[in-house]
Each structure stands twice: as C-alpha cells, then as structure tokens.
Amino acid sequence: MENNPTTGQCLCGAVKFRIAGEFESFFLCHCTRCRKDSGSAHSANLFSSTAKITWVLGEEQIKTFQLSGSRHVKSFCSQCGSALPVSQPEIGLLVVPAGALDSQFDMRPNAHICCSSRANWDNDLASIEKIEGLPG
C-alpha cells in the first residue's frame, strides 16, 4: 500500500484521509458499544500498529468521543456523523472503519468478535431476501 495509499472520506466529503501502511487485522465486533456506535449488528474495523494516517482535508471537523472508564473510542465527522479513523499513537494503534474507505482492499474479516453480545436478531442473515436496490 505504500506506493498506492489507501484513501477514504466521510459521507459529506468534509473530511478526507490517506493511509500508508498495511492493516494487520479486520474484525467485526458485536459488543454492545460497537452496536450502539454503528447503529447496526456490528462494527467493521481494520487495525494497524504500523500504518500512518494523513488528514488530507477537514481534520478540524473531526470529533472524538471516549466512553468514560473504557478504552472505547469513536471519531466522527461533526458535519455528517460518519465514522472516521481513530489514531492512538500512545498505544501504537490505528483503527479504521472499513466503510469509510474509498479504496478497494482485498482483506477479508479475520473474525466476528464479542459474539456473546450479539443482537438476538442477528442470526442466519444469509437466508434473508437480497434486493439489489431499495425495496418497492
């Protein structure tokens, strides 16, 4: 990825970033905190201990929330609310929401984690009807 950096942005385009380096892991987290953050069945985050992020546009638009008494951190665009990468150099970690990336990447998730917290409706989803666009 060094010669072809990974790029991404928020939904409204106010924040844009570039990442140089490799991701070591990709987890789908079902914990209650990540479900609340994402509003969905799980979060989908890429992790790296070596990659570096460069904020190309809108770094001043980023808000970061850390849940009191925990290591749970979320960064987001103050304009549109989109999830954004969280750089934690003090612990050597970059966490990147997979959905924030514009670049294609070949990495598949390593695992579903915190499955004991999984939502009761998040079972056998592969059997649900698949619709290419919006219903109706």
C-alpha positions in Angstrom: 0.0 0.0 0.0 3.0 2.3 0.4 3.1 3.2 -3.4 -0.7 3.2 -3.6 -2.0 4.6 -0.3 -5.5 3.7 1.0 -7.9 6.7 0.9 -11.2 7.4 2.5 -13.6 10.1 3.5 -16.8 10.9 5.4 -20.2 10.8 3.7 -20.4 14.6 3.1 -16.7 14.9 2.0 -15.7 17.4 4.6 -13.0 15.0 6.0 -10.6 13.1 3.7 -7.7 11.0 4.7 -4.9 8.8 3.3 -3.3 5.8 5.0 0.2 4.5 4.2 1.0 1.0 5.5 -0.7 -2.3 6.0 -3.6 -3.5 8.1 -2.9 -6.5 10.3 -6.4 -7.4 11.2 -10.1 -6.8 10.4 -12.7 -7.6 13.0 -16.5 -7.5 13.0 -17.3 -6.6 16.6 -20.7 -7.4 18.1 -20.2 -5.8 21.5 -23.0 -3.5 22.8 -20.7 -0.4 22.4 -19.9 -1.1 18.8 -23.6 -1.9 18.0 -24.6 1.5 19.5 -21.8 3.3 17.6 -22.7 1.8 14.3 -26.5 1.5 14.8 -26.1 -1.9 13.2 -25.4 -5.6 14.0 -21.6 -4.9 14.4 -18.8 -2.5 13.6 -16.3 -3.4 10.9 -12.9 -2.1 11.7 -9.4 -2.5 10.3 -6.4 -2.4 12.7 -2.8 -1.5 12.3 0.1 -1.0 14.6 2.4 0.4 11.8 0.2 2.3 9.3 0.2 6.1 9.3 -2.7 8.4 8.6 -2.6 11.8 6.9 -5.6 14.0 7.2 -5.9 15.5 3.7 -8.9 17.7 4.4 -11.1 18.7 7.3 -9.1 17.5 10.3 -10.8 20.3 12.3 -14.2 18.8 11.5 -13.3 15.6 13.5 -14.9 15.0 16.9 -13.7 12.2 19.1 -15.7 10.5 21.9 -14.2 8.2 24.5 -16.6 6.3 26.7 -15.7 7.1 30.3 -14.0 4.3 32.2 -13.2 2.4 29.0 -10.8 2.2 26.0 -13.8 2.6 23.7 -13.1 5.5 21.3 -15.0 6.7 18.3 -14.1 9.6 15.9 -16.7 11.0 13.5 -17.3 14.0 11.2 -19.0 16.8 13.0 -20.9 17.7 9.8 -22.4 14.3 8.8 -21.7 12.0 11.7 -19.8 9.4 9.6 -17.4 7.2 11.5 -13.7 8.1 10.9 -10.3 6.5 11.8 -9.0 6.8 15.3 -5.3 7.1 15.8 -4.0 6.1 19.2 -0.2 6.6 19.0 0.1 6.2 22.8 -0.8 2.5 22.4 0.5 2.2 18.8 -2.9 1.6 17.2 -4.8 2.9 14.2 -8.4 1.8 13.9 -10.1 2.4 10.6 -13.9 1.9 9.9 -13.9 -0.3 6.8 -16.9 1.6 5.4 -15.0 4.9 5.5 -12.6 3.7 2.9 -12.9 4.6 -0.8 -10.0 2.4 -1.9 -10.6 -1.2 -2.7 -8.8 -3.7 -0.4 -8.6 -7.4 -0.5 -8.5 -8.2 3.2 -11.5 -10.2 4.5 -12.5 -10.1 8.1 -10.4 -12.3 10.4 -13.3 -12.9 12.8 -16.6 -11.9 14.4 -15.7 -10.9 17.9 -17.6 -10.3 21.2 -20.3 -12.7 19.8 -21.7 -13.2 23.3 -23.1 -9.7 23.0 -24.6 -10.4 19.5 -28.1 -8.9 18.9 -30.8 -11.6 19.1 -32.0 -10.7 15.5 -28.5 -11.1 14.1 -28.8 -14.8 13.2 -28.9 -16.6 9.8 -28.9 -13.3 7.9 -27.6 -15.1 4.8 -31.1 -16.6 4.3 -32.9 -13.2 4.1 -34.1 -12.0 0.7 -31.4 -9.9 -1.2 -32.6 -6.8 -3.1 -30.2 -5.0 -5.4 -31.6 -1.5 -4.7 -34.2 0.0 -2.4 -37.3 -2.1 -1.8 -40.5 -1.1 -3.6 
